[in-house]
Amino acid sequence: MSHLLPCAQFKREDQEDLGMGLQRMACIARYSVTIFAAGLTAAGAYANELKCEGPFARNAGHEQLVSAFGEANVAKEIVHEEGMEIKASVVFPDDPEKRLEVIWWDEEASRQPSIVRTLGTGWSLPKGVRVGMPLNEVEAANGRPFLLYGFGWDYGGTISDWKGGALARLPGDCNPFAIFSPEQSSGEDARLKVSGDSEFGSDTLK
């Protein structure tokens, strides 16, 4: 992915409101744990907050997940990541809102989280960031605008840089990763203006 033009150059006064919401959430730690969330929506109370501590700490393993959530709520499954089949541990595997996939650095031993991701609304990042939350609320939680890639390709809608905001690091020293998607009701012309592998500032998309 090449570094493209500054986001300020993409600002358009006549840009149609895309109504974007967070689609996927994850965390990637500096020691490399990622916590994903996709399709953020604004809900009332905050969901369970994800931190790279306790059962998700850098040296944690499948056993810690079982201890924290109960044997009946943790399963080993094959999940897909970047086109590959990977052995993972899944918390609440049968609950779409609370399902949490944990991909391990040590895949065979199921130890050392690499990616922790959710597609449901049952979990949140700090400051209540959760799947389905509108872009402007995520920006407010971050405390400043951030950069994300244009839509319509493999990494479309992915946050590329939190710009040193409050969401740049999570407790336990891991990096949050989030993907946005435009509302279905947004016009095709509006989506095309923010498509492709260029970076856009969140403050230009509201």
N, C-alpha and C positions, 0 to 999 in steps of 0.2 A: 504494500500500500504506500503510495507516494504522498509526501506532505504537499498539500495544495494551497491555494490562495487563502489569505486571512479571511476569517468569517465576516468581517466588516464589509468586505466587498460583495457579499451575497445579500445584504440587506435590501429589501424592496418595499417601498412604502405601500404599494398596491397589492402586496402579497395576500392571498386568500387564507383565512384561518384554517389550518389543517386539523385542529382539534386532536392533537396527538396525545396518546396515553402510553404509559410504560407497559411493555408487553412481556418482558422477561427480566429477571434479576439474578445476579450471581455475585460471588465474592472471589477475588483472586488475591492472595496474600503476597507480600513481598517475598516471603519464603515460598510463595505462590500457592495461595488458596484463593479461589474465586467464588464469589457468591452471586448467583444470577437471579434476575427477576425479569419477567416479561409481561407487558401489558398492564401498567399500573392504573388502578382506579381509586378514587377517593372514597374511603369508607369511614364509618364513625370512629369506633375505638381502634387503637393501634393493635396490630396483630403481634404474635410472638416475635420478639426481636432477634435477628440473626447476628451472632458475634463469633469471631474466630477464637473462641475460648471454650473451656469445658469439653463437651463431646466433639467440638469442631476445632480444637486447638491443634497446633502444628504436629504434635506427636500422638494425637488421638487415633483410635482405630475403631473397627466395627464393634468391638466389645464395649467401648464407651458409649456408642449409640444405643446399644441394647440396654445398658445400665441406666441411661438417661430416659429412654422412651418406652422401655419394656420390650421383651422378646416378641410379643405378638404384633408390635408396631414397626418392626425393622426386618427387612428382607434383603437378600442378595439377588440382584437382577443383572441382565445384560442391557446396557443402555447404549445409545448412539451418540458419538461425539466426533465432529469433523469427518463424518463418513465412515468411522470405525466403530466396531462393536467392542465395548469395554465392560469389564466386571465392576459393578458399583454396589454400594449399599443404599437402600431406599427407606426413608422414614415415612410412615403412614402411606404405604404403597397404594392403598385402595381408596384414598381420599384425595380427589383432584385438587382441592383447595389447600390441603396441608402437605401434600406430597413433596418430599425433599430428596433430591438425588445427590449422593456424595461420591465423587470420583477420586480415587486414591493415587498418590505417587507410587506407592508400593501396591500394585494391583493384586498380586498373589496373596500377600499377607493382609490386605485390606487395612492399611495403615497410612498415616500422614495425608490428610485431605489436600487435594489439589484444586478441586472445584466443588462447590456446594451450590446447587441451583434449585429454583422453584419457579413454577409457572402459575401458581395459585395465589390467592389473596390471604392465605392463612399465616404468612410470615411477613416481617417487615425488616428493613434496614433501620439504622438510627434515624431519629427525627420522623419516624412514621412513614418513610418511603416504602411503598408497596405496589404490587402489581395492580394496574388500572389507574394509577395516579396521573393526572394531567401534567404535561410538561412544565407549565408555569409553577405548579406546586413543588415539583422536584427541584426546579431552579431555586425556589425560595428556601427549601431545606438545605440546599448546597451553599446558600449565602451569596452566590454569584453565578453569572452565566457559565455554561460549559460548552464543549464542542461535541458534535456527533456527526456521523457519516450520513450522506444522502441515502434515499431509499432505492429499492429496486435491484439490489445485488446481494451477495452472500452476507456482507456485514452491514447491510442497510439498517439505519436507525440506531446503530450501536454508538454508545458514548465513547469518544476517543480520548477525551481529556477533561477531567473535572476542574481544571485550571486552579488547583490548590484550594478548592472549596472544602466545606465540612464533610463531604462524602468521598473525598479523595483517599481516605484511609479509614478502616473500621477498627473497633476494639480487637486486639489480638494481632494487629499489624497485617491486615489483608486488604485487598483492593476490591471495591464493589464494581460490578459490571452490569450494565443495564441496556436493554434494547427497547426502542420506542417503535410504535406503528401508528400511521395516520388513521383517523376515523374513516370508516367506509363511506360516510356521507361527504367527505372532502372531494372537491372536484379534481378531475384528471389533470387539468392545466396546473392547478396548485401543486399537485404531487410531482409533476414533471419538473417544475422549477427547483425542487429540492431532491432530485434523484441523482444517482451516480456516486462514484467513489470520492467526491469532494467532501470537505469538512464544512459544516455550517454552525454558526453560533446559535445556541438555544434562544438568545434574545432576538434573533431575526426571524424566528419561526412562530411566534405567538400572534 
